[in-house]
């Protein structure tokens, strides 16, 4: 006798699975039913109806028996007392790993819901990379949850709908599972924006009713064009844009509903790749193609393995017709994506392409998360990586590389290899030097110029778009910041110890261990890093290292004032190239030659100010204020701000700019404020080498006839 809840699944299984496979799946069902006994869904239905429905979705896709067993058991580890070990003993390690991959991290306590969701997603990605069936089960699980979303409270419905639109629909798209993506988007749109969905659905239904005659006429015209070339199409289908696609186009492209609905879309399915191109030729002969609207995804497939020819034609009555031309296999691949790896057991290259690309993408995600970013950062990186549109660019050797739209040469460099990205200093696009922030276009040839000593620039984060580039730059900057903060911390500590006539080597291991234990640091590097980042006061740490034993506290107090006086006479030398942990204050913009002090800012390192800066004058003499001195030769250029009052004459700004340029300085920013019509105040942010260089610039500006006065701010 077949159980009532198992009956619908048994009916689907009977068409494609062997009796032995069906029995093994039924065995998993019995364990799931027993484990979930007494549990109900939000709707009041027995909980077992959910895993059975998930298995049913996967059975219709003809996935293997272990996947269906895992689908039936996918919630037992998380929600019942059944362990992974029990599943492994009864169904094998393969099924146990699949179930564990889909299970949420329920044992760990998280600070908030967002962190819990992000960490669960990270766990799922790792499991997906080991076995891609994990993501297929997860997508089927989410699909059934979306189909039964109506019974949940509105706030929860909207939260789940947003997550589906932002994460699960793009993942289905990235894996080529078109039918899943469409349903996710339709259900997600209806739950997230119910009013917009209803209004748009009503408008579309009305518009489609008025289009039936034109659609029939266009289809007849296409059939005639195909007959004239002797090609028998397997089928011609009128394609309807789904609601979410229409909504996104209206929002993203700022176009009216009528502009979207005036297009007619058809899909022509043929028997071979050769026939695809012959049909394309026939279409372009019969109708005028719209320039620059042809795409060949057969020669260059999309990142998710999708293959088809796309073209837009001027059809009868001058209406635009969008046409997709593909083989039957390509059409099935477009619908099922990676699931076609199981749906079609043949091992032809075209049928396995989506599966191989998906594995490569998932492995990329695994490599990205190894950087130690927080789970929330990781999930943001994944969102960035789920771009639906690609550009195709060439390496100098002629290899094709896929990148998301908006990618720049830095994204290209990291896509080739992490080391090339890290060492990137310049780029050539079509053999011409171009800025690293340039947006790449399909068909361009990109060459990366590297240098052995180069390091990633944090400013790259402002324009890179791929998750890999963002993750690698962040990791590299963190490593760089760590090394620089340890080095600065060491210099600050050595300087503080020198006031006590000590060096770091003179500190006894016992004293050092005592201070590390007290401060809860594992090693000296962590202590130095904390000092370099401004979280520890060097003089206080030095005294604790020198007088770690409590009996010597009085001795420590005697030394305190003496040490403060000595530090003022021993300024720390600034080279100007300390890196990320030493920054120059925007309020006073110090340059070499200025008398300077450093202010330790907890977690940020040291900020350098001019000594007379009003922002820090109250901190002089405190432990957070470090007396500094410039190195004799300080390389590099430094920002400073100057203000010039000039007469209002034509060309005065050009004259100022030319004068500054002839002084070997650069203008980074200009602001002009009109005074009374006769003269204006021009504020300029300029780069100079030192005070001498600034004096030359100011002298030349004063010499201009149009200048009334010029001063440094």
N, C-alpha and C positions, 0 to 999 in steps of 0.2 A: 504494500500500500504506500502510495506517495503522499508525503506530508502536504497539507494545504498550502503552506507558505513556500514549500520547495517546488510545488507543481508548475508555476509559470517558468521557473528556471529550467526544470526538467524538460519542458516542451522545447525550449530553445536548444538545449544540449542535444536532444535526440536527433537533430538534423545534421550535426557536424562532428559529434564526439563519439568515441568508441564506448561500449558498455563498461569496460574496465575504468576508463577515464571518468565516466559519469558516476560510477560507484565511489571512486576516490574523492570526487567533489562532494558527493552526498555525505560521506564520512566527515568532511570538514564542516558541512552544514549542521550535522547532528551535534558536534562539539560546540559550535557557535550558538545553536539554539539552547543547549543546556547551560552554557556560560552566561548568556544574556537573559535567562529565565527570570521573569518578574520585572525586568527593565522595560520602560516604555519611552517612546519618542515624545516630543513636545505636543504632538497632535493627539496622543493617547494610544496610538498603535503600538503593538509589541515591537521591541527594538529590532528583533531579528529581521523584520521587513526591510530595514535599511541595507545590511550587508547582502541580503539576497538580491535586492535591486541593483546594487553595485556590481555584483557578480553577473547579473543579467546583461548589463551594459557591456561588460567585457566579453561575455559569451557571444554577443552579436558581432563583436569584432574578431571572433575566432581565436582569442588568445589561448595559450596552453593551459593544461589542467592545474599545474602548480600556481599559476597566477590567479586562477579562479578560486583555488583553495585559500590563498592568501587574502583575496578580496572578501571571502566569507568570514575570515578570522581577523580582519584588519583592526577591529576595535577590542579584541579580547584581552590583549596585554594591558592596554590602557584603562579599560573600564571594568575588568573582571579579575578574578583570582588566578586565571590561567596564565602560566609563565611561558617565557620563550623556550625554556628547556622542555616543557611538556609538548609544545608544538613540534619542536625538533625531533623528539622521540616518536611521535605519532605520524608526522608528515615529512620529516627530513629537514636537514639544515637549510636547504634552499628556500623552502616555504617560511621557516622561522625567521630568516634574515629579511625576507620581503615584508612580513608582518611587522617586525621590529623597525624597519625603515619607515613605514607609514605611521607608526605609533608616535604620539606626542610625548614630550618630556614632562611627565606629570609629577615625578618625584622631586624635581628641583623647584625651589621657591624663587620667583622673580620679583623685581621691584615694581613692575607694572605690566599691564597686558601687552603693550607694544613690544616690550623686551622679550616676553614669553613667546609671542607669535614669531618674532624675528629669529630667536634661538631654535624654535621648532623647525622653522624653514631652513636654517643652516644645517640642522641634523638631516632633514629630508634630502638636501642637495648632496651631502656626502653619501647617503644611501643610494641616491639616484645614479651617482657616478659608478658605484659598484655594480648596480643592476638597474637598467633603465626601466624595467617593469614597475619599479616603485612609483615612478612619476605617473605611469599610466593608471595604476590603481588609485593614486591620490586624485588624479583628474576625474576619474569615474566617481569617486567618493564625493568630491565637490559638486559634480554635475547633479547627482541625486539630491544632495543637500539644497542646491539651488532650485531644483524642481519642486521641492517641498518647503520652500522658504516662507510661504504665505502665512503659516501658523505662528511664526515668531513675532515678538514685539517689534514695533516699527524701528526703534533705535538699533536693535540687533540686526534686523533685516538690512538696514542701510549700511551698517559696518561691514557685514559679510559681503554685500553687493559690491562695495568699493574695493575690498580686498580682491574679489574675483576679477573685477575690471582692471585693476592695477597689476595683479600678479598672475592669476591662473589663466585668464584669457590670453595674455601675451606669451605665457609659457606654451600653451596649446598651439599658438601660432608659430612660435619658434621651433616647435617639434613637428610642424606640418599638419597638425590635427585640426583641419579646417572646420569640420562639422562640430567639434567640441567648442572651438573658439566662437563660432556663430551663436551657438546656444548659450554659452557663458555671457556673451555680450548682450543678447536679447533679454535674458532673464535678469542680468545685472542692471541693465538700463531700466527695466520695468520696476525693479525694487528700489533702485537708488533715486531715480527721478520719475515717480509714478505719474505726475501730472503732465510732464513733457512727453512721456511715452504715449499717454492716451491721446493727446492733441495731435502728435505726429502720426500715430497709427491711423487715426480718423482721416487725416489729410492724404496719407499714402493710399488708403483703401479707395478713397474718392478718385484720386488721380489715376490709379491703375484701372479703374472701371472705364475711364475715358480713353485708355490707350489700347484696348484689346484689338480693335480693327487695324490700327497702324502696325502693331506687333505681328499680326497674322500676315499683313502685306509684306513687311520686311522679311519675314521668314520665307515666304514664297519666292521673293527676289533672290535670297541667298541660295535656296535650293536650285533655282534655275541657273545661277552662276556656276554652281558646283557641277550640275549636269553637263553644262557646256564644255567643261574640262575633263569630263569622264571620271571624276573622283566620287566614289560612293561614301558619303558620310555615315558613320554608325548612328549618330543622332545629332540633331541641332536643338539646343535648349535655349529658351529665353531666360536670361538671368535676372532675378529681382534683387536689387540692393536691399540688404536688411536694415532695419530701423536705426540701429546704433551707428552703422556706417554712414547713413544719411545725416544723422545728428552730428557726428564728428566732423564731417565735411562742412556742414553749415557753420559750426563753431570755429574750426581751425582756419577755414578759408574765407570766412565772413561772406558767404554767398547765400542767396535766398533759396527757399525750398523749390521754387519753380525752375531755377537754373540747374538743379540736380535732376529733377524729374523729366527734363526735356531730353535726356539721353536714353538710348535703348541699348541693352546689353545682351549679347548672345555668346553661347559656347558651342563650338563645333568639334565634335569628337570623331577622329579618324583612326585608321588601323595601323599606320606606321609613321615614323619620324619624317621619312621622305614625303609622305602625303601632306604632313603639316605645312611644309614649305611650299608645296605645289598649291595647296588651298590658299595660302597667304598670297602667292602670285596671282591666283584667280581673283581674290578679293580686291587686290590693288589694281587689277586690270578693269574690273567691273565698276569700282567706285573709287573716287579720289581719296587717298589717305590724308589724314591731318598731319602736317609736318611735325617732326620731333615727338610723335606720340607712339612710335613703334618700339617694342622691347622684346628682345630674344632671350627668354629665360630657359630655353632648351640648351643653347650653346653655353650660357653662363647661368646655371641654376641659382635660385635664391638660397640664403643661408640655411633655410629649413628643408632644402631638397626639392622645393617646388619647381616644376618645369612646365612651360607653356609659351606660346607666341601671343603677344598682345598687340593689337593695333586699333586705331580709331579711324573710322571712315565717314565721309559725307554721304549719307544714304539718301533714299527717296525723300522728296520735299525738303532736302537740305538738312535733315535732322542728323545729329551725330550718332553713330553706332559704334559701341565698344565691342570688340570681338576677341575672344580667347580661342586659340586653336591648339589642341593637344591630342595625344593618343589615349586609348582607354586605360592603359596602365598608368599614364601620368595623371589622369583624372582620379583614379582610385587612390594614387599616392597623395594627390592634393587634398583628398577628403580624410584619409587615415594617417598620413605622415608616418611616424615611426611604428605605428601599429601594423602597417603594411608588411613589416619585417616578419610578423607572425601570420598575417592574413594571407600572404603569398609566400609559400615556402621555397620558391626558386631563389637562386643566389645570383641573379643577374645584377650587374653593376647599378643599373638605374633603380632597381627595386630596393637595394640596400643603402643607397646614397643617403637618404634621410636618417637612417639609423646611425651610420658612421659619423655624419655631421653632428647629430645630437650628442653622441658620445664625446666628440671633440669639444663641443660647447660646454658640456657638463664637466669635463676634465678641466677646462679653463676656469670654471667657477670654483672648483676645488682648489686649484693653484692660487686663485685670488684670495680665498678665505684663509689660506695658510699664513697670511701676513699678520694675523693677530688683531685685525680690526674688530671693533665691537660688533655684535650681531645686528644691531640697528644700522651701522654703517654698511655692513655686508649686504643687507636686504636693499638698501638704497642703491648700492653698486649694481645689484642684480636688476633692479628696475631700469637703471640707465642702460644696461646691456640688452634689454628686451626691445630694441628698436625694430619696428617692422620694415623700415625702408633701408636699402643698402646703396652704397656707391661701390663701383668696381674700378680699382686702380692697378697699375702695373709696376712691378719692381724693375730695376734696370735690366734684369735678365729676361724680362717678358712674362714672368709669372703673375697670375691674377690674384689680387687680395680683396676680400670683401670687408667693408667697413660700414658702420652706420652713417646715415646722412648727417652732415655737419662735422664729420671727422677731420682732423688736421694732421700735418706731418708727424707730430709727436705720437698721435694714436697709431699711425702707420708704423713708426719706429718700434713701438712696444708690441705691435701685432707680429712683427718679424721676430724679435727676440728682446727679452728684458734688458740684456746687456747693451743692445743697440739703443734702446730707449734711454737708459741711464747715461750713456755717453754722447747723446745727441747734442750737437751745437748749432747746426744749420741744416737747411733742406733745399734741394733743387726740384722744382716742379717743371716738367718738360724742359730740363737742362738749364733752367734759369733760377738763380737764387731767389727764394721767396721767404716771407716771414713764417715762423713756426706756427703762428696762429691762423694761417690761411686755411679756408675751408676747401677740402678736396672735391673734385668733380669726377664723375665716371669717365674713364678713358685716359686720364692723366698718367704720366710716368713719374714716379717719385723716387728720389735718391736722397739718402740721409748721410750727412757729413758728421763724423764722430771725432772725438778727441779723448785720449786715454785718461786725462785728469778731470774731464768734465763730470758734473754732478747734476741731477735733476733740479730744476728751478721751481720753487713752490708756486710761482706765478702761473705755471703751466696749468694748474688746477682750474684756472679761470676759463680755459678754452678747450681742454680735452673732453671728449664725450664717451669714450669707451671705458667700461668698468675696469678692465685690466690696467690701462694707463693710469687711471685715478688711484687705484689700489697700490700700484708699484711706486708711483710718485710719493704717495703718503708714507709708504713703508720706508723709502729711501730718505725722505725728509726727517722722519722720526729717528732713523739710525744716525743721520748727520747731526741732528739736534742732541741726541744722547751723547755722542762722542765729544761734541763741542761743549756741552754742559759739564761733562766730567773734566775736560781740560781746563775750563774756566774755574770750576770748583777747586781744582788742584792749585791753580795759581793764587786764588783768593786765600786758600788755607795756608799755603806756604808763606804768603805775605803776612798773614795774621800771626803765624807761629814765630816769624822772625822777630816780632816785638817782644817775644819771651825768650829770645836767643836760642830758639829751637828750630829744627827741621823736621819734616814728616818722618824721616828715617829714625829720628831720635825718640819717637813715641814708642813706649813699650807695648808689646802685643796685648798684655793684660789691660792696659788703659784703653787701647783701641777697641778691644772686644767689649769692655764695660760700656763705652759710649755707644757702640753699635747696638748692643742689647737694649740700652736705655732709650735709644731713638727708634728702635724697632726696624733697623736696617740689616739686611743679610750680609752685606760686605762693604768694603771701603768705597767701591765705585758708586754704590747707591747713595752713600753719604755725600760724596763729591758731586754727584749729579744733582742732588737736592740743593746743595749750596750754589751750584752753577745756575740753577733755575730760580734762585732767589728765595727758596723756601727755608733756608737755614742761614743764620748770621755767622759769617766766618770767624769773627773775633770770639763769639760765644762758644763755637765748636772748638776753637784752638785752646781756649781756657779750660774747657771740659776735658780735652785730651791731655793737657798738661797737669791738671789737678783733678783727676778722676776720682781720687779717694776722698771721702767726706771730711776726713781730719784736716785736709789741706784747703778747705773752703776759705778760711781767713786769709791764707796766703794768696788765694785767687783774687779776693777783694782788693788787697794791697796793690796787685799788679794792674788792676782794671784801668785806672786813670792814666797810669804810665803808658799802657799799651795804646790807648786812644790817641795820646799825644804823638807817640812814635809813628803810628799809621799815617798821620797827616804829613809826616816828613818822608814817607816812603810810598809815593803814589804808584799805583798799578799802571804798567805800560800798556797803551792801547795801540794796536797795529792797524786797525781799520778793516781788518779782514777776519774778525772773530766769528762771523757767521750768524746763525739763527738765534743764538742766546744773548747776543749783544745788539741792541737796537738804538737808533738815534732819535731823540725826542722831536716830535713835530712842533712843539710849542716854541722852541728856541733854535732848533736845527744847528747843532754844533758842527764846526769844521776844524781841520787841523790848524793849530795855532791858537785856538780858543782855550781859556782855562776851563777845565771840565771836571765834573763829578759824575759818579755812577750811582744810581739808586736801584737797590735790589727790589724786584717786584715778584712776590711769591708766585711761582708757577710759570713765570715769563722770562726770567733771567735778569739781566742788568740793562737799564735804560740810561743812556748817556745824555746829560744836560749841560748847558753852559753854567758856570758857577754862579753867575748873577741872575739866573732864571728865577722869576718870581714863584714859579710852580714848586720849587724845591728848597727855597731859602730857609724854610722852617725845619728842614731835615738835616741841615749842616751840623756835624758833630754827633749825630746819632749813629748807631751800629749799622743801619741800612744804607748810610751814605759812604761811598767808597771814593777816596781821592785818587784821581787818575792823571796820567800824563801821556801825551802823544809820543809815539816812536819818532826818532829823528827824520826818517824818510817814510812817510805814510802814503802808500800807493792808492789809486782809486779816485773816484769823483764823489762829491758830497753835495746834498741839497742844501740850499739856503734861500731865503726870501728877501727880495729887495723891492722897494717902492720908489717910483719916480713920478714927480709932478712935471707934466709937460704941457706946452702950448698946444691948443687944438689946431693942428694943421694937417693937410692931406699928406699921407705917407709917413706920419710920425711913428706909427707902430713898425712899419717896414724898416725905418731908419734905426730904431732901437734894436730890432732883431738882428740886423746886419752888423751893428756895432758889437753886440754880445757874441755873435758868431765869429767875428774877426778877432775877438779876444780869447778864442779857443774854449768858449763856454757854450752850454746848450740851455735852451729854454724848455722847461717841462710843462709849465702851465702859465697862462696869462689871464688877468682879470682887469677890466677897465671900468672906472667909476667916473662919471661926468661930475665936475665940480660946479661951475656956474656958467658954462658955455664957452668961457675963454680958455680954460685949461682943464686937464683930466688927471686923475690919479691912476697910474698903471702899476699893478702888483704883479711881480714875476717870480716864479720858482725856477731858479737856475742851478746848474751843476758847476761846481768849482773844485780845484784841487786842494786849496788851503787859503789862509787869510791873505797871503801875498797876491795870489791869483785873483781873489775877490777885490782887492784894492785896485788892481789893474782894470778890472771890469768897470768898477765905479768911476775911476778917473776918466775913462773913455766916454762913459755916458754923460758925465758932468761937462765934458768938452763940447757936447752937441749944443747947437744954438737953440734947439727946441726945449732943452732941459732947464727947468727952474731949480729943482733940487732932486737928489737921489740919496737914499739911506738904506742901510740894512735893517730889517725888522728885528 
